[in-house]
Amino acid sequence: MFQRDSQLSEVLDCYAKFLQDKNLALDNHRPYLARRVREFLLFAQTHAGYRVEQSWICFWTKWAGGWAPSRGFE
């Protein structure tokens, strides 16, 4: 578990650096974006039988309090 946590932290650090290098997010938004990606990856891990699109819809529905995209992931 510890190794997996350190790998996840390393990936998220790279993601935050990517956002910074490409100027894709404001400085104060990066930690929240990295946290959302972490939450999604952990959520997807517990729903291993789902396709990525299904995991995303389930995650978004849970996080957004019931809202889900109606098109685009069928």
Residue pairs with C-beta under 8 A, 6 or more apart in sequence:
8 38
8 41
12 34
12 37
12 38
15 33
15 34
15 37
16 30
16 31
16 33
16 34
18 24
19 25
19 30
19 33
19 34
20 27
20 30
25 33
36 63
39 59
39 63
40 55
40 56
40 59
43 55
43 58
43 59
43 62
44 50
44 52
44 55
44 59
47 54
47 55
47 58
50 58
53 73
54 73
56 73
57 68
57 69
57 73
60 67
60 68
60 69
61 67
61 68
